[in-house]
Amino acid sequence: MIPAGKNFHFEVGITDSQKTKRRLIFHSGAKEMVINPLHARIPISEFSRNTWLNLSIDVFSFAQYCFKGALIRSLDFLCVTASCKVRKIFTMRSPIMEEDLESNSGLICAMEEYIA
């Protein structure tokens, strides 16, 4: 749950197949996507505020897009630095399919706007 008027920021640390440590930084205050060799800052703004939402991020696809074909070896950390309430955090080997989600899921990270 993200309160109205508050920024939301979280980072995902990964290690690729070449043992290079990289970070994906998702930030609601960012205006544009910035990609460097070791980190990428990705703007996010489509959040419903003051209501519970399910947030699903396809880290594998984001890493491949941002770091030009890098294959994820491991997920090292997840850092949430925001004024929000969190119920559960978990990882999955395969992405959640859209037909598996409930209609009130809140937000599905729409990567298509960056990849398209």
C-alpha positions as CSV (number, residue, x, y, z in Angstrom):
1,M,0.0,0.0,0.0
2,I,1.5,3.3,-1.1
3,P,0.2,6.5,0.6
4,A,-0.9,9.4,-1.6
5,G,1.7,12.0,-2.2
6,K,4.7,9.8,-1.3
7,N,7.5,8.6,-3.7
8,F,8.0,4.9,-4.2
9,H,11.5,3.5,-4.7
10,F,12.9,0.0,-4.8
11,E,16.1,-1.6,-6.1
12,V,16.8,-5.1,-7.4
13,G,20.4,-6.3,-7.3
14,I,21.3,-9.0,-9.7
15,T,24.4,-10.9,-10.8
16,D,24.7,-11.9,-14.5
17,S,26.3,-14.9,-16.1
18,Q,29.6,-13.0,-16.4
19,K,29.5,-12.4,-12.6
20,T,28.9,-8.7,-13.0
21,K,26.8,-7.2,-10.3
22,R,24.1,-4.8,-11.6
23,R,21.1,-2.9,-10.2
24,L,17.6,-2.1,-11.5
25,I,16.3,1.0,-9.7
26,F,12.5,1.6,-10.0
27,H,11.6,5.1,-8.9
28,S,8.3,7.0,-9.0
29,G,10.1,10.3,-9.0
30,A,12.2,9.6,-12.1
31,K,11.3,11.3,-15.3
32,E,13.1,9.2,-17.9
33,M,14.9,5.9,-18.2
34,V,18.6,6.1,-17.6
35,I,20.8,3.1,-18.4
36,N,24.5,2.8,-17.4
37,P,26.6,-0.4,-17.7
38,L,26.1,-1.3,-14.0
39,H,22.6,0.1,-13.2
40,A,19.4,1.3,-14.8
41,R,16.9,3.8,-13.4
42,I,13.4,3.1,-14.5
43,P,10.5,5.5,-13.9
44,I,7.3,4.1,-12.6
45,S,4.1,6.1,-12.1
46,E,1.1,4.0,-12.7
47,F,0.3,3.1,-9.1
48,S,-3.0,3.1,-7.4
49,R,-2.5,5.0,-4.1
50,N,-4.1,4.3,-0.7
51,T,-5.1,0.8,-1.8
52,W,-3.5,-2.6,-1.7
53,L,-2.0,-3.7,-5.0
54,N,-0.1,-6.7,-6.4
55,L,3.2,-5.7,-8.0
56,S,4.7,-8.2,-10.4
57,I,8.1,-7.4,-12.1
58,D,9.7,-9.5,-14.8
59,V,13.3,-8.9,-13.6
60,F,14.7,-11.3,-16.3
61,S,13.2,-9.3,-19.2
62,F,14.1,-5.9,-17.7
63,A,17.7,-7.0,-17.3
64,Q,17.9,-8.3,-20.8
65,Y,16.5,-5.1,-22.2
66,C,18.6,-2.7,-20.0
67,F,21.8,-4.6,-20.2
68,K,21.6,-5.9,-23.8
69,G,21.2,-9.6,-23.4
70,A,22.6,-10.1,-20.0
71,L,21.5,-13.4,-18.5
72,I,20.6,-13.3,-14.8
73,R,22.6,-15.8,-12.7
74,S,21.2,-14.7,-9.3
75,L,18.9,-12.2,-7.6
76,D,21.1,-10.7,-4.8
77,F,18.9,-8.3,-3.0
78,L,15.6,-6.4,-3.0
79,C,15.6,-3.0,-1.2
80,V,12.4,-1.1,-0.7
81,T,12.9,2.5,0.5
82,A,9.5,4.0,0.6
83,S,6.7,5.0,2.9
84,C,4.6,2.0,2.2
85,K,3.2,-1.2,3.7
86,V,4.3,-4.6,2.5
87,R,2.5,-7.9,3.0
88,K,4.6,-10.4,1.1
89,I,7.7,-10.5,-1.1
90,F,8.5,-13.6,-3.1
91,T,10.3,-14.7,-6.2
92,M,9.2,-17.1,-9.0
93,R,11.2,-18.9,-11.6
94,S,8.7,-18.2,-14.4
95,P,6.6,-15.0,-14.9
96,I,3.0,-14.7,-13.9
97,M,0.7,-14.9,-16.9
98,E,-1.9,-12.2,-17.3
99,E,-4.8,-14.7,-17.3
100,D,-3.6,-15.8,-13.8
101,L,-4.1,-12.4,-12.3
102,E,-7.2,-11.2,-10.7
103,S,-9.0,-8.2,-12.2
104,N,-8.2,-6.0,-9.1
105,S,-4.5,-6.7,-9.2
106,G,-3.6,-3.0,-9.1
107,L,-0.6,-2.9,-11.4
108,I,1.2,-5.1,-13.8
109,C,4.5,-3.5,-14.6
110,A,4.0,-2.6,-18.2
111,M,7.4,-3.1,-19.8
112,E,6.0,-2.9,-23.3
113,E,6.3,0.9,-23.3
114,Y,10.1,0.6,-22.9
115,I,10.6,-2.4,-25.1
116,A,8.3,-1.5,-27.9
